[in-house]
Amino acid sequence: MYPAELVKPMREDLTRFGFEELHTVEAVDIAIAKEGTTLVVVNSVCGCAAANARPGASMSIQNEKRPDHLVTVFAGVDAEATNKAREYMIPFPPSSPCMALFKDGELVHMLERHHIEGRPAQLIAENMIDAYNEHC
C-alpha cells in the first residue's frame, strides 16, 4: 500500500476531470452494472501511468462522444476494488495501468499496459476515442 499523500496528486490527475474513485468491491459492482457506457481506468504509481495513461484518459474524454460514466480504481492502494474491477476485465490478465470500456456491463474495449507503455498520450487518447465513437 502506498501512502495517501503520495498518491493524492495521482488520483487528482483523473478526479479533476470527473472520474469517480471506487474504493470498495460494492462500488465497482454498482459502477459496472450501470446502464450505458462506463470507462474504468486502473490507475498506478508507475511512470507510464503518469506520462501516458492518465493524460491519455483525460484527453480522450474531450471527444464529442464519450462514456456516460467515468470511474477509476488505484492499483496498490485500493486492492479489493482493483481486484474486483479486474474480474470484470477477464480474459485479459491484470495490468496497471489499463483502461476498459464497458457497455451495459459488458466489456467492449480493453487497453492493456503493453498498449500504454512507451506510447504517447495522444495515441492512447485516439485509441479510446475510436472505441467511444463505436460504442458510445
C-alpha positions in Angstrom: 0.0 0.0 0.0 1.2 3.4 -0.9 0.9 6.4 1.5 -2.2 8.6 0.8 -0.1 11.7 0.5 2.0 10.1 -2.3 -1.0 9.0 -4.4 -3.2 12.1 -3.8 -1.8 14.1 -6.8 -2.0 10.9 -9.0 -5.7 10.4 -8.0 -6.4 14.1 -8.8 -5.0 13.6 -12.3 -8.2 11.8 -13.0 -10.7 13.1 -10.5 -10.3 16.7 -11.6 -11.7 15.6 -15.0 -14.7 14.0 -13.4 -13.6 10.4 -12.7 -15.2 8.9 -9.7 -12.9 6.9 -7.4 -14.1 3.5 -6.5 -12.7 2.2 -3.1 -14.8 -0.9 -2.5 -16.0 -4.0 -4.2 -19.6 -2.9 -3.9 -18.8 0.4 -5.6 -17.2 -1.4 -8.5 -20.2 -3.7 -8.9 -22.5 -0.8 -8.9 -20.4 1.2 -11.4 -20.1 -1.7 -13.9 -23.8 -2.5 -13.7 -24.9 1.0 -14.7 -26.8 1.3 -17.9 -24.8 2.9 -20.8 -21.1 3.1 -21.2 -18.5 3.2 -18.4 -14.8 3.8 -18.7 -12.7 2.2 -15.9 -9.1 3.4 -15.5 -6.9 1.3 -13.4 -4.5 3.9 -12.0 -1.0 3.2 -10.9 2.1 4.9 -9.5 4.3 3.8 -12.4 5.8 6.2 -14.9 3.7 5.1 -17.8 0.6 5.9 -15.8 1.9 9.5 -15.2 3.2 10.1 -18.7 0.8 8.2 -20.9 -2.3 6.7 -19.3 -3.7 9.5 -17.1 -3.0 12.2 -19.8 -4.4 9.9 -22.5 -7.6 9.2 -20.5 -8.2 12.9 -19.8 -7.6 13.8 -23.5 -9.9 11.1 -24.7 -12.9 12.3 -22.8 -12.7 15.7 -24.6 -14.3 13.8 -27.6 -17.9 14.6 -28.6 -18.8 11.0 -28.0 -17.6 9.9 -24.6 -18.6 7.4 -21.9 -21.6 8.0 -19.7 -19.7 7.2 -16.6 -16.0 7.7 -15.7 -14.5 5.7 -12.8 -11.1 4.7 -11.5 -9.5 2.3 -9.1 -6.0 2.6 -7.8 -3.7 -0.5 -8.0 -1.6 -0.9 -5.0 -3.9 1.3 -2.9 -7.5 0.1 -3.2 -6.6 -3.6 -3.6 -10.0 -5.1 -3.2 -11.7 -2.7 -5.6 -8.9 -3.1 -8.1 -9.2 -6.9 -8.0 -12.9 -6.7 -8.4 -12.6 -4.4 -11.4 -10.0 -6.8 -12.9 -12.5 -9.7 -12.6 -14.8 -7.8 -15.0 -11.8 -7.5 -17.4 -11.3 -11.2 -17.8 -10.0 -12.8 -20.1 -7.3 -10.0 -20.0 -4.6 -10.5 -17.4 -4.2 -7.9 -14.7 -2.2 -4.9 -15.7 -1.6 -1.5 -14.3 -2.3 0.9 -15.7 -5.1 -0.1 -18.1 -8.4 1.2 -19.4 -11.6 -0.8 -20.0 -14.8 0.4 -21.7 -18.0 -1.3 -20.7 -21.4 -1.0 -22.3 -24.4 -2.1 -20.2 -22.0 -4.1 -18.0 -20.2 -5.9 -20.9 -16.5 -5.3 -21.7 -16.3 -3.9 -25.2 -12.8 -2.5 -25.4 -9.6 -3.0 -23.4 -6.3 -1.1 -23.4 -3.7 -3.1 -21.5 -0.4 -1.8 -20.1 1.6 -3.1 -23.0 -0.6 -0.9 -25.2 0.1 2.1 -23.0 3.8 1.8 -22.0 6.0 3.7 -24.4 3.2 5.2 -26.4 2.4 8.9 -26.4 -0.7 10.0 -24.5 -2.3 11.3 -27.8 -2.1 7.8 -29.3 -3.7 6.3 -26.3 -6.5 9.0 -26.5 -7.0 8.3 -30.1 -7.4 4.5 -29.4 -10.0 5.2 -26.7 -11.8 7.8 -28.9 -12.2 5.2 -31.7 -13.8 2.9 -29.1 -16.1 5.8 -27.9 -17.1 6.6 -31.4 -18.1 2.9 -31.9 -19.8 2.2 -28.6 -21.0 5.5 -27.0 
